Amino acid sequence: FYGEEGAQGALATTAKPRGPSLPTSYGVAAVALTWVPRGAWTSTILLIWAPVGLSVGIAAGGILADRLGRRRLLTWGPAGYIAGSAALLLGSGLWPALVGSGLLIVTAGIESNTILTYSQELVPAHFKRQTMYAELNFVNMGGLALAALAFLGHRWGPHLLRRGMTILPLALALASFWLRRPLTESVLWAKSFRNPLRSHTLPRDFGLRLGVAAAFSFANTAGFSLLTYAFGAEFLPRHFHHLVLVSTATAFLVGLLARWLGRLQAPTILLTGYGMALIAAIFLALIRTPAHPAFWPILFTLSAFTSMSYLAEDTFKTDAWPSLIRARIIGLVRVTGLVGYAVLLSAAHRAEVGQFLTLITAVWAVGFIAAVIWWLARHRQNQGAVAAHRVGNRLSRSKIR
């Protein structure tokens, strides 16, 4: 249940709760914040708690994974989940909820960043893209589980659902201790760590790649969360659970196509995903209401291409970095996207429906512009490589003559 999109989107729904607030959350950490009484200043804390906590965890995970290694963090990661779940189960009121959810959020940030780093260094290059896409689809599976829990919450009631959703990460964390024991350290990181004086070989297009990756991170995180969680809870309280179900189920189904999507070039997937998401967002902004017969088909389309862009951008922003500093660069890119989203959410959580959907469209436009820039850059690089190859062939033929 822990991911950039989920934790942040869930917190967005707590700003002005309408209807049953518990099922609107996408993680135990954010759910815990809906159990406490609201004071005059509580909403502000609830609004910034998850983005700040996840950013702290990602930044700390980036530094620690590069200093201590990937295996060590993944081995002891469940301790944070156990401590956070225990605080939520044993305590009551605002502060136990903040402490417990904070531990869960920070741990999630550390682990998610380390897993992305570790996967890039562990999987062989010839089928890395397909494997990464399949792995990232487990985040979509968590969203699908959220939708199921949201529906069940209407029958179970908030108290029983609260206990179940806090016991679940505790049980999984305890079980995962044994599952993590066979993990081995990343060979690429170990070699780089033993030779720290050797200079890092950054990509030639480092600045461009870093900027584009940050834009992708912001667009996908903000675009998905603002629509699926903040917009649904704020403007469509009656249809919120339907919106979550359609969005997450569609994303999961698209993720099942990882084997075939992975055969396409990343610039093509990014351009198609963000471009079609932008078009769907424009139509959705014009329709506005689920009463329109085209609302749900357009939402289905938007969710499908959101998933496509998510699989590609999360793989893109973790690739091509030196292993000795890979986790820190990944953390920097992800924190940049999260901070941008948190600022945007704080400024727009009181917007009207038309303004809100226009804002979502603008967010997807940022992703599409970044995808166009990257596609053009790769096209020029490929043309340059082809031209150099032709010149080399001519020179070799001249020497033979």
NORQUIWO-V407162 format. One record per residue. N is the residue number from 1. PHI is phi in degrees with one decimal (* if undefined). Layout:
n-><N	N>
phi-><PHI	PHI>
//
This chain:
n-><1	2	3	4	5	6	7	8	9	10	11	12	13	14	15	16	17	18	19	20	21	22	23	24	25	26	27	28	29	30	31	32	33	34	35	36	37	38	39	40	41	42	43	44	45	46	47	48	49	50	51	52	53	54	55	56	57	58	59	60	61	62	63	64	65	66	67	68	69	70	71	72	73	74	75	76	77	78	79	80	81	82	83	84	85	86	87	88	89	90	91	92	93	94	95	96	97	98	99	100	101	102	103	104	105	106	107	108	109	110	111	112	113	114	115	116	117	118	119	120	121	122	123	124	125	126	127	128	129	130	131	132	133	134	135	136	137	138	139	140	141	142	143	144	145	146	147	148	149	150	151	152	153	154	155	156	157	158	159	160	161	162	163	164	165	166	167	168	169	170	171	172	173	174	175	176	177	178	179	180	181	182	183	184	185	186	187	188	189	190	191	192	193	194	195	196	197	198	199	200	201	202	203	204	205	206	207	208	209	210	211	212	213	214	215	216	217	218	219	220	221	222	223	224	225	226	227	228	229	230	231	232	233	234	235	236	237	238	239	240	241	242	243	244	245	246	247	248	249	250	251	252	253	254	255	256	257	258	259	260	261	262	263	264	265	266	267	268	269	270	271	272	273	274	275	276	277	278	279	280	281	282	283	284	285	286	287	288	289	290	291	292	293	294	295	296	297	298	299	300	301	302	303	304	305	306	307	308	309	310	311	312	313	314	315	316	317	318	319	320	321	322	323	324	325	326	327	328	329	330	331	332	333	334	335	336	337	338	339	340	341	342	343	344	345	346	347	348	349	350	351	352	353	354	355	356	357	358	359	360	361	362	363	364	365	366	367	368	369	370	371	372	373	374	375	376	377	378	379	380	381	382	383	384	385	386	387	388	389	390	391	392	393	394	395	396	397	398	399	400	401>
phi-><*	-105.2	-165.1	-55.2	-61.9	-67.9	-63.0	-72.7	-63.3	-62.8	-68.4	-60.5	-75.2	-88.0	-62.8	-135.3	-66.9	-135.3	72.7	-70.5	-78.7	-60.1	-69.4	-80.5	-93.1	-115.2	174.0	-61.7	-60.3	-74.1	-59.8	-60.3	-74.0	-92.3	-92.9	-100.2	-63.7	-94.8	-106.8	-66.0	-108.8	-66.8	-61.1	-63.7	-63.4	-62.6	-70.3	-103.4	-62.6	-69.1	-58.7	-67.3	-62.9	-67.1	-64.0	-62.0	-64.1	-64.8	-62.9	-64.0	-63.2	-62.8	-70.4	-67.3	-65.3	-78.8	-91.3	-103.9	105.3	-76.1	-63.3	-63.9	-67.4	-68.7	-67.6	-100.5	-57.0	-58.2	-60.7	-66.1	-66.4	-64.1	-64.8	-65.6	-64.1	-63.2	-63.6	-70.9	-73.9	-90.3	-102.0	-147.0	99.2	-70.9	-68.7	-59.5	-66.7	-67.4	-65.9	-63.0	-66.7	-62.1	-62.0	-65.4	-66.2	-63.6	-61.4	-62.0	-63.7	-61.8	-69.0	-63.0	-66.8	-69.2	-65.7	-61.0	-65.4	-62.7	-65.9	-62.8	-92.6	-95.7	-82.9	-58.5	-66.0	-71.6	-135.8	-65.9	-63.3	-61.8	-66.9	-63.2	-62.9	-64.3	-66.1	-67.8	-68.7	-67.8	-65.1	-62.9	-63.9	-62.2	-64.8	-66.2	-63.0	-59.0	-60.3	-63.9	-66.6	-62.4	-69.7	-66.2	-61.3	-64.0	-92.3	-73.7	93.8	-66.0	-66.7	-66.3	-66.4	-61.1	-62.9	-63.8	-79.6	-90.6	-72.6	-58.5	-64.9	-63.6	-65.2	-66.1	-65.3	-63.5	-67.1	-73.2	-56.1	-74.9	-70.3	-87.4	-60.3	-75.0	-60.8	-111.9	-72.2	-64.3	-65.1	-62.8	-67.1	-60.4	-64.5	-68.3	-69.2	-74.0	-124.7	-69.4	-78.8	-68.9	-66.3	-77.8	-102.3	-81.7	-59.6	-61.6	-98.9	-55.5	-62.2	-64.1	-62.4	-65.7	-65.6	-65.2	-62.3	-64.9	-64.7	-62.2	-60.3	-65.8	-63.3	-72.0	-63.8	-70.5	-61.7	-65.9	-70.1	-61.7	-77.0	-69.1	-107.6	-65.3	-65.2	-63.3	-72.6	-83.2	-112.8	-128.3	-60.8	-71.6	-104.7	-58.7	-66.6	-67.0	-63.7	-63.2	-63.7	-63.7	-63.1	-73.7	-65.4	-63.4	-60.4	-65.9	-64.8	-64.4	-62.8	-67.9	-89.6	-55.9	-60.9	-91.7	-62.9	-65.3	-81.2	-83.4	-70.3	-58.2	-58.7	-67.2	-64.0	-63.6	-64.3	-67.3	-61.8	-71.9	-65.4	-69.3	-64.3	-65.0	-61.9	-63.8	-65.8	-62.8	-63.4	-65.8	-66.2	-76.8	-81.3	72.9	-112.5	-69.1	-69.9	-70.4	-63.1	-91.3	-61.3	-71.2	-60.9	-68.6	-62.1	-60.3	-63.5	-60.8	-65.2	-63.4	-78.1	-63.2	-63.0	-61.3	-67.5	-63.8	-60.1	-74.7	-73.2	-68.6	-74.8	-61.4	-76.4	-110.0	-100.8	68.9	-103.5	-62.0	-64.0	-67.6	-124.5	-59.6	-62.8	-69.1	-67.8	-60.1	-60.7	-61.9	-64.0	-69.0	-66.0	-58.3	-64.5	-67.9	-64.1	-60.5	-65.9	-62.3	-63.5	-62.7	-64.1	-63.8	-81.2	-114.4	-71.5	-110.4	-70.8	-76.7	-60.9	-64.5	-64.9	-65.1	-69.5	-65.3	-63.7	-61.3	-61.3	-63.3	-62.4	-67.1	-64.1	-60.2	-63.4	-66.2	-60.3	-62.6	-65.7	-64.1	-59.9	-69.9	-63.4	-65.5	-63.1	-67.7	-63.6	-65.4	-63.4	-66.0	-63.6	-63.2	-66.0	-65.1	-63.1	-64.1	-64.2	-65.6	-62.4	-62.0	-64.0	-64.8	-64.5	-66.7	-67.3	-64.4	-65.3	-64.7	-66.2>
//
